[in-house]
Amino acid sequence: MQGVDPYTYLVDVLQRVAIHPASRVDELTPRRWKALFADAPLRSDIEG
């Protein structure tokens, strides 16, 4: 619905959740994530 690639989103959020402040967890919802992090998502070290 937000025009976000699910794979890119999940890889980023699963890595980011460990370092992201709990008080700002709403930033990791797809809508907010797209505005804040989609331009430079975290990538997996195991991507081929």
Buried (B, 14 or more C-beta within 10 A) or exposed (E): EEEBEEEBBEBBBEBBEEEBEEEEEEBBEBEBBBEEBBEEBEEEEEEE
